[in-house]
Amino acid sequence: MKKIIVTGGAGFIGSNLIKHLLKKKYFVINIDKLSYSANPYNLKALKGNKNYIFFKSDLNNRKKITNILKKYKPEGIFNLAAETHVDRSIDEPKNFILSNILGTYSLLESVLKFNKKIKIVHVSTDEVYGDIIKGRSSENYPYSPSSPYSSSKASADHLIKAYIRTYKMNAVISNCCNNYGPNQFPEKLIPKLIFNIINNKPLPIYAKGKNSREWMHVKDHCDALLLIYLKGKSGESYNIGSGKNFMNKDIATKLIRIAKNKSLKLGKKVKINFVKDRPGHDFRYALNSKKIQKKLGWKAKISLQTGLLQTFNWYLNNKNFFNSVSKKYYINRLGLTK
């Protein structure tokens, strides 16, 4: 049985990826430091699974990471360990430097010391390209990050590329659009809106709600990540997106409509509430994903309407998920100027 490491596997995308890999008959080693956004609720169904093992560790603990590599000798690593919330990066950039840059550096050094032939899939973001007012950014588009978060991810991408070129490491980079789906941390837009709809709270939307994002269901993303691992060429970057953009206010409207169609009784406070914009807020992200479509044959399959309905149903049926996360992490507004 082939062994795969997933770093950050207790998070949203990581936990979904682990379940996907287990279905594909991989033995999965999950390494996560269990910071605020990691949630054991995401992996409770894996308790007792003989093909899964968990290690609590920061990637900066190089000795422990190297020991895990020596013991399990994995064929591949999916690196998803990262701080991800833009607003939180505005409040406290230091944690993003430590996790996203130094953590990636430490992982690369551990792999280089043990076996540089291990294939690394480094999971990045569309935010490294910055504001895309017109058109869609290809893999050759210049990096222009705006926030401490996107800057830290851009730095990590550059480190990966430098280690590939200098040390001949075996790695690929994925730059994905906004993900959504089951067990996403409730500080993110879609789960936050669903929580507020269920709990009769206003739906906070930045500025005038016209900021545009490309959305993709996490299951589509997991399919793409495995494909990149299996067939992606070392040294290459692959954009992963749905190719369809929606304004933030339209996402809120769609979720309200889903709630109404489910005959949920909506409270009087459930309505869009435009709030002060975040500093340096990018207006639009949009990926050109033709490369992965043409070279690897991948395409997003789950429509936004289908995915949002499935996601809404999951949160309705898993209300304890919200209780498993301290409200101090997602109730109050973040990302205001210092």
N, C-alpha and C positions, 0 to 999 in steps of 0.2 A: 504494500500500500504506500502510495506516494505521500510524503509529508510536506506540509505547507505551514509557514508561520504567517499569522495575521497580527500586525501590531495595531493597537487601538481597537481591538475586537469587541470591547464592551460598549462601544459607541453605536450610533445609528447605522451608518453604512457598514461598519465592521461586523456587527452582529448579524446583519442580513447576509453579508458575504460569507461568514462562517457557516450559516445554515445552508447556503447554496453549495459551498464546497463539500460539506458533509453528504449532501444528496448525490454529489458527483463522486462519492467514494474516496475522498481524500482524508488523511489523518491530519487534523488541524491543531496547531499549537497557538493559543491565544496569549499574547503578551500585552498587558494593559496596566497602567499605573493607577487606574481607578480614580481619576480626578472627578471634579463635580459633575461633568457631563456623561461620564460612564455610568451605566446602570445595570446592576446584576439582574434586574427584571428582564432585560433583553435576552438573557441567555439561560433563564431558569429552566427552560424546556430541555436543555442539553445536559442537565445533571444526570450522571450515571452513564453517559454516552462513552463507550469504550474507545471511540475514535477521536476524542476531544480531550484536551488538557489545557488548563489555565495557569499562567504565571503572573503574579502581580509584580511588575517591575517598570521602572522608568527606563527609557532607552538610553539615558545618560549613564546608567549603571552598566558600564561596558563589560565588567567582569562577569556579571550575571548573564548578560546577553550572549557573551562568548561561550559561557558554559552550556547554555541552552543549545546553541549551534553545535557544539561538540557532541552533546548527548543525543540529539535527535537527527542531526545531519539532514536538514530539509533541502528539498530541491528548489523551493521558491519562497519568496517573502512578499506579501502585500503590505506596504507601509501606509497605514491609515492613521497612525498615532499623531494627533495634532490638536491644537486649540483652533476652533473654527468660527467663533462668533465675532463678526466685525465690530458690533457695538462694544463687546467686552474688550476687544483689542484697543479700542479708543481709550477706554478707562485704564487699562493695565497692559501696556505693550510688552513688558518684561517677560511675562509668562509665555508669550507667543515666540519670543526670541529663544527662550530656553527649550521649549518643546519642538517647535517647527524647524528651527535652524540647527541648534546644537544637538537635538535629539536625532535628526537625520544624519548629521555628521558622525555622531557616535555609532549609529547603526552601520553606516558605511565603513567605518574603521573596524568594527567587529567582523563584518563580512569579509573585508579585505584581509584581515589577519587569519581568518579561518579558511575561507574558500571563496574566491572572487568569482567562481563560475555559477554560484547560486543566482538564480534570476530574480531580480527585484522589480516589482511593479510599484512605482511611487505614485500615490494618488494625490493629484494637485487640484487646481480649480480654474474656472474661466476668469476669475477675478484678477489673475496675474496680467491679463491683457488690458485691464483698465476700461475706461468708458468707450463703448463702441456705438457712436451716435448713428452711423450708417453702415450698412453691410454686415458681414459676419467675419470674425477673426479666424484665420487659418492657423496651423501650427507654426508658420513662418512669421506670424504677426509679431511686431516688437512688444516686449513686456513694458507695461506702464502702470504698475500697481499704485493704488491710491491710499489704502488704509494700512495700519500696522499689520493686520492679518494678511492681506494680500501681498504685502512686501515680504513678510516672513516666508510665505509659500513660494514666492518668486525666488527668494534666496536659496531655499531648499532645492528647487528645480535646477538652479545654476550649479549647486554643489553636485547634484546627481550627474549632470552633463559633464562636469569637470572630472569626476572620478571615472566616468566611462572613457573619456578621451585619454586621461593621464595614466590610469591604472588598468585600462581594458576591462572594466567591470561589466557585468551582464545586467543591464537595467533598461527599463522603459518608463516613460512618464505618461500618465493620463491626466488630461485637463477636462474636468467634467462641469456641466451646468448645475443649477440648483436641483438637489434631490428632494423628494418627499416620499412619504409612505409610513408604514407601521413603526412604532417605537422611536420616532424622532424626538429629540430633546425639545421640550416645550418652550424654549426661548426662541425657536425658529418660527418663521411667519405662519406656516400652515397649521402646525399643532397649536400654536398660541391662539390663532383665530378660532379653531375648533373648541379649545378649552373655554374661550370666552363666550362662544355661542351656547355651549352646554350650560355655562354658569351665569348667564344673564349679565354679561359685561360688555362694554363698548369694544369695538374692533379697531385697535390703533393702527393707523396707516400713515407712513411718513409723508410730509408735504402735501401734495395734491393727489397722491396715489398713482401718478403716471409713470413712475419708475418701472422699467420693463425688464423682466427676467425670463430666461429659458428654463422650463421645468421638465424633469424626467423622473419617472418612478424608480425607486431604488432597485427593484428587481431587474429592470432593464440595464441599470448601471452594473449590477453584479454579473449579468451575462456578458457585458462588454469587458469587464475586468478579467474574467477568466479567459476570454478569447484573446485578449492582449497578452496574457501570461503564456498561453499555448502557442500563439502564432505571431505575436508582435516582434518586430526586429529590434535587437538591442541597439540602444542609442537613439531610437525614434521616440517622438511624442505623438500622442493620439488624442484629438479632441473627441469628447463623448457628449453628444447633445441630442435633443429631440428635434431641433430645427424650428420650434414653435415658441414664440414669445407672447407673454401676457403681462399686462400692467398689474401692479399690486392690488389696486382697487377692484380689478376684475376678478382676481382670486377670491377676495372677500365676498364679492357678490355671488360668485358660483357656490361658495360654501353655505351662504345664507339660503340660497335656492335649494341646495341639497337638503338642508335641515327642514325647510318648509315642505318639500316633497315627501319627506319621511314622516310628516305630520307631527313634528316635534313642536311643542308649545314654546314659542320664542318670547323671552322677556322683553319688556319695553326698552331696556338699555342696549339690546342687540342691534346695533347699527354702526356704520362706518364712522370713525372719529379721527379726523385728520390731525396729526400731532407735529410738533416741531421736527424738522428734518435732522438727520444725523450729519455731523461735520464731514465734509469731503465725500458726500454720498454720490457714487457713480449712478448715472441715469439709466444706462442700458448695457447689459451683457448679451452677447449673441455669438455663438460658435458656428464655424463652418466644419461640419463633421464628415465631409465627403471622403476623407482619407480612410477612416476606419470602415466606412460603408463600401468603398471600392476595393480596398486591399484585403480586408478581413471579412467582408460580407455581413457586417452587423448593422442593424437598424432598430431604433426604439419601436416597441410593439404596443405598449399600453397608452391609450389616449388619456389626456388630462381628465376628461369627464369621468371615465371609468376608474382611473386611479384615485381621483379625489373621493368618489363615492366609496370605494373600497377602504380608503384611509379613514374617512369619517366613521364608517362602520366599525373599524378596528378600535378607534378611540372610544366609541360608545360602549363597545363590549369589553374594553380594558380600562375602565375608569380608575382602577387601582394603580395604573401606570403613573398617573398624575400624582397620586399619593406617595409613590415611591421616590419622588423627586422633591426636595425641599423647595417650598414656594419662593423662598428668598432668591432662588436662582432664576426665576422666570416671571415673577409678578411685577417687579419694579422696573422702570425704564432705565436702560443703560445707554452709553454712547453719547452722552452730552459732553460739552467741552469741560476741561479741567478747571 
